[in-house]
Amino acid sequence: MHPLTAAASDFGWADIRGPATAPAPLTLLTLGLLLWADARVPASLLVVPVLWALAWGAIAWELGIGEDLVLPVAAVTCVLVQWASRVPSR
């Protein structure tokens, strides 16, 4: 589980999955770091984490893994923010 959802659920802190132990938290960390970058991030760096987040989001939906449903939301947010930073202001 992710730390915030673990704190809000019946699971204990021992069930927390960290970025080094599971692919979903690592994907969230990667998307967060790409959003945190000062410069524009090349679109090629977004391909793998965004595709993984969308694919795992579909799997999480089918399996009922609620804490991983934030992955597609994070992926879409990351793409929209990166796209908005590329649009020239008028």
C-alpha positions in Angstrom: 0.0 0.0 0.0 1.0 3.6 -0.5 1.8 5.5 2.7 -1.3 7.8 2.6 -3.7 5.0 1.8 -2.2 2.8 4.4 -2.7 5.4 7.1 -6.3 5.8 6.1 -7.2 2.1 5.9 -7.3 -0.9 8.1 -3.8 -2.1 7.0 -0.8 -1.6 9.2 2.4 0.2 8.4 4.1 -3.1 7.7 2.0 -3.4 4.5 3.3 -0.3 3.0 5.0 -0.7 -0.4 7.8 1.7 -1.0 9.4 2.9 -4.3 12.2 0.3 -4.0 9.9 -2.6 -3.5 7.0 -2.4 -5.9 6.5 -1.0 -9.4 3.4 1.2 -8.7 5.1 3.4 -6.1 8.2 3.6 -8.3 6.0 4.8 -11.2 4.5 7.5 -8.9 7.9 8.6 -7.8 9.1 8.8 -11.4 6.1 10.8 -12.5 6.5 13.1 -9.5 10.2 13.7 -10.3 9.4 14.4 -13.9 6.8 17.0 -12.8 9.3 18.5 -10.4 12.0 19.1 -13.0 12.7 22.8 -13.7 13.2 22.4 -17.4 10.8 20.9 -19.9 11.0 17.1 -19.9 11.4 15.4 -23.3 8.3 13.5 -24.2 10.4 10.4 -24.7 11.0 10.3 -20.9 7.2 10.2 -20.3 6.4 7.2 -22.5 7.3 4.3 -20.2 6.0 5.6 -16.9 2.7 6.9 -18.5 2.1 3.6 -20.3 2.9 1.6 -17.2 0.6 3.7 -15.1 -2.3 3.4 -17.6 -1.8 -0.4 -17.9 -1.5 -1.0 -14.2 -4.5 1.3 -13.5 -6.6 -1.0 -15.7 -5.3 -4.0 -13.9 -5.9 -2.4 -10.5 -9.4 -1.6 -11.6 -10.1 -5.2 -12.5 -8.5 -6.6 -9.4 -10.0 -4.0 -7.1 -6.7 -2.6 -5.8 -8.0 0.8 -4.7 -4.7 2.4 -3.8 -3.3 1.9 -7.3 -6.1 3.7 -9.0 -4.2 6.9 -8.5 -1.7 5.9 -11.1 -3.8 6.7 -14.2 -4.8 10.0 -12.6 -1.1 10.8 -12.0 -0.2 9.9 -15.5 -2.8 12.0 -17.1 -2.0 14.9 -14.8 1.7 14.6 -15.7 1.0 14.6 -19.4 -1.3 17.6 -19.2 1.1 19.6 -17.1 3.9 18.9 -19.5 1.7 19.7 -22.5 0.6 22.9 -20.9 4.2 24.0 -20.3 4.9 23.5 -24.1 2.0 25.6 -25.3 3.2 29.1 -26.1 1.4 31.8 -24.1 -0.3 34.5 -26.2 
